[in-house]
Amino acid sequence: MRLKPFEFLNPSSLEDVFELLVRYGNEAKCLAGGTDLLVQMKQRRILPKRLINLLPLSELKGIHKAEDSLRIGALTRHVDLERSAFLEKGWNLLALAATKIGSPQIRHLGTIGGNLCNASPSADTAPPLLVLHATVCLSSLKGNRQIPLEAFLTGPGQTGLREDEILKEVILPKPPEGSLFTYLKLGRRKSMDLALVSVAVLVTINPERKTFEQVRLALGSVAPTPIRARAAEKQLGGNLIGEEAIREAAETAAQECQPMTDLRATAEYRREMVKVLVERAVKQSLGFPIPPTGI
Ligand SMILES: Cc1cc2nc3c(=O)[nH]c(=O)nc-3n(C[C@H](O)[C@H](O)[C@H](O)COP(=O)(O)OP(=O)(O)OC[C@H]3O[C@@H](n4cnc5c(N)ncnc54)[C@H](O)[C@@H]3O)c2cc1C
């Protein structure tokens, strides 16, 4: 299917972008890698009259490390996340999730900003960013504002972005010392597929007492937005590490999600898979031996 005609706007600065957004309002859409936007335009799901090309804006690119945080520009591509030396220790969870997106071609075009602004419940960067306590910096002619990612993602395809704003960067605080983590994604195929269920886990433990300290769990594709599984986190935090405790928390996570039936899977299957994946992800992050599964 061919794209309907649109005007292509090539701003040379962030100021220009903001002015274009004010001038054209909902007639215009920002273009990053185009891997969601152009597909939706071809499918006639959205028909913006104008596209504002963000790609030449170097201010939106790159990963910058400060003493206690990491700032990731909205135009940072998934391949840049995969390869960045800055994504070390707990931050490496985001790099791990980036490797599971689409295909090498998609990862060379798609950006972290596009993944979050598209706000799909199955967005692969969202669960890791939720457990990493990400905030997003939104920018307009009026200045910058920062909100937690959890508040930014408001529904399928919906965000807290105002019409005159862009997502400028994603900010990650330093993860806790000794963070153990993993990201598991279940799809119908191993690549070029969206998650039916995804799980990000980040935990810290007390090795002497053999207890969990901090436990952070996030789920993708099983609610209108990617969510934290807070009841399951609470169940594990401070408790003795053990198979039974992990299994019970996985069951709690399966109860607190709100999966939907769609073309790709039933709600019942998704809920069951939350149980399986949460148990497996927590065990894997702790280094428990688990049978090879291909996930
Ligand atoms: C074949 C294929 C496979 C895919 N596989 C996966 C997958 O496995 N996992 C996954 O999560 N996704 C997948 N995707 C979806 C897509 O590749 C990602 O969501 C990607 O990160 C989108 O980024 P983009 O730069 O291409 O965004 P674009 O398509 O350019 O933009 C997406 C939306 O965000 C808005 N936008 C972009 N940047 C900004 C900004 N800085 N400020 C404000 N608004 C902005 C655009 O206006 C648009 O509404 C796949 C897509 C395809 C086509």
The ligand as an SDF file (V2000), in Angstrom:
LIG
                    3D

 53 58  0  0  0  0  0  0  0  0999 V2000
    9.0380   -5.3580   11.3010 C   0  0  0  0  0  0  0  0  0  0  0  0
    8.9520   -4.6380   12.6260 C   0  0  0  0  0  0  0  0  0  0  0  0
    9.3260   -5.3030   13.7770 C   0  0  0  0  0  0  0  0  0  0  0  0
    9.2490   -4.6570   15.0150 C   0  0  0  0  0  0  0  0  0  0  0  0
    9.6150   -5.3430   16.1470 N   0  0  0  0  0  0  0  0  0  0  0  0
    9.5280   -4.7200   17.3520 C   0  0  0  0  0  0  0  0  0  0  0  0
    9.8900   -5.4330   18.5490 C   0  0  0  0  0  0  0  0  0  0  0  0
   10.3040   -6.6010   18.5220 O   0  0  0  0  0  0  0  0  0  0  0  0
    9.7640   -4.7710   19.7340 N   0  0  0  0  0  0  0  0  0  0  0  0
    9.3150   -3.4850   19.8030 C   0  0  0  0  0  0  0  0  0  0  0  0
    9.2310   -2.9440   20.9140 O   0  0  0  0  0  0  0  0  0  0  0  0
    8.9760   -2.7980   18.6820 N   0  0  0  0  0  0  0  0  0  0  0  0
    9.0670   -3.3790   17.4830 C   0  0  0  0  0  0  0  0  0  0  0  0
    8.7120   -2.6860   16.3440 N   0  0  0  0  0  0  0  0  0  0  0  0
    8.1920   -1.3220   16.4610 C   0  0  0  0  0  0  0  0  0  0  0  0
    9.2460   -0.2020   16.2430 C   0  0  0  0  0  0  0  0  0  0  0  0
   10.3400   -0.6270   15.4950 O   0  0  0  0  0  0  0  0  0  0  0  0
    9.7580    0.3700   17.5560 C   0  0  0  0  0  0  0  0  0  0  0  0
    8.6710    0.7820   18.3860 O   0  0  0  0  0  0  0  0  0  0  0  0
   10.7170    1.5470   17.3510 C   0  0  0  0  0  0  0  0  0  0  0  0
   11.4610    1.7690   18.5080 O   0  0  0  0  0  0  0  0  0  0  0  0
    9.9840    2.8350   16.9560 C   0  0  0  0  0  0  0  0  0  0  0  0
   10.9670    3.8540   16.8580 O   0  0  0  0  0  0  0  0  0  0  0  0
   11.0450    4.8050   15.5930 P   0  0  0  0  0  0  0  0  0  0  0  0
   12.2180    5.6880   15.8090 O   0  0  0  0  0  0  0  0  0  0  0  0
   11.0210    4.0240   14.3390 O   0  0  0  0  0  0  0  0  0  0  0  0
    9.6750    5.6290   15.7850 O   0  0  0  0  0  0  0  0  0  0  0  0
    8.7840    6.3420   14.6820 P   0  0  0  0  0  0  0  0  0  0  0  0
    8.0600    5.3360   13.8760 O   0  0  0  0  0  0  0  0  0  0  0  0
    9.5460    7.3940   13.9490 O   0  0  0  0  0  0  0  0  0  0  0  0
    7.7460    7.0900   15.6550 O   0  0  0  0  0  0  0  0  0  0  0  0
    6.8300    6.3680   16.4480 C   0  0  0  0  0  0  0  0  0  0  0  0
    5.8910    7.3630   17.1330 C   0  0  0  0  0  0  0  0  0  0  0  0
    6.5860    8.1460   18.0940 O   0  0  0  0  0  0  0  0  0  0  0  0
    6.5520    9.5420   17.7520 C   0  0  0  0  0  0  0  0  0  0  0  0
    7.8830   10.0240   18.0700 N   0  0  0  0  0  0  0  0  0  0  0  0
    9.0740    9.4720   17.7250 C   0  0  0  0  0  0  0  0  0  0  0  0
   10.0790   10.1140   18.3380 N   0  0  0  0  0  0  0  0  0  0  0  0
    9.5260   11.1060   19.0670 C   0  0  0  0  0  0  0  0  0  0  0  0
   10.0520   12.1090   19.9330 C   0  0  0  0  0  0  0  0  0  0  0  0
   11.3600   12.2080   20.2110 N   0  0  0  0  0  0  0  0  0  0  0  0
    9.1910   12.9830   20.5160 N   0  0  0  0  0  0  0  0  0  0  0  0
    7.8670   12.8720   20.2740 C   0  0  0  0  0  0  0  0  0  0  0  0
    7.2950   11.9400   19.4890 N   0  0  0  0  0  0  0  0  0  0  0  0
    8.1280   11.0650   18.8850 C   0  0  0  0  0  0  0  0  0  0  0  0
    6.1650    9.5980   16.2860 C   0  0  0  0  0  0  0  0  0  0  0  0
    5.4960   10.8010   15.9790 O   0  0  0  0  0  0  0  0  0  0  0  0
    5.2620    8.3760   16.1770 C   0  0  0  0  0  0  0  0  0  0  0  0
    3.9800    8.6900   16.6590 O   0  0  0  0  0  0  0  0  0  0  0  0
    8.7870   -3.3110   15.0840 C   0  0  0  0  0  0  0  0  0  0  0  0
    8.4290   -2.6400   13.9070 C   0  0  0  0  0  0  0  0  0  0  0  0
    8.5070   -3.2890   12.6900 C   0  0  0  0  0  0  0  0  0  0  0  0
    8.1160   -2.5500   11.4440 C   0  0  0  0  0  0  0  0  0  0  0  0
  1  2  1  0
  2  3  1  0
  2 52  2  0
  3  4  2  0
  4  5  1  0
  4 50  1  0
  5  6  2  0
  6  7  1  0
  6 13  1  0
  7  8  2  0
  7  9  1  0
  9 10  1  0
 10 11  2  0
 10 12  1  0
 12 13  2  0
 13 14  1  0
 14 15  1  0
 14 50  1  0
 15 16  1  0
 16 17  1  0
 16 18  1  0
 18 19  1  0
 18 20  1  0
 20 21  1  0
 20 22  1  0
 22 23  1  0
 23 24  1  0
 24 25  2  0
 24 26  1  0
 24 27  1  0
 27 28  1  0
 28 29  2  0
 28 30  1  0
 28 31  1  0
 31 32  1  0
 32 33  1  0
 33 34  1  0
 33 48  1  0
 34 35  1  0
 35 36  1  0
 35 46  1  0
 36 37  1  0
 36 45  1  0
 37 38  2  0
 38 39  1  0
 39 40  1  0
 39 45  2  0
 40 41  1  0
 40 42  2  0
 42 43  1  0
 43 44  2  0
 44 45  1  0
 46 47  1  0
 46 48  1  0
 48 49  1  0
 50 51  2  0
 51 52  1  0
 52 53  1  0
M  END
$$$$
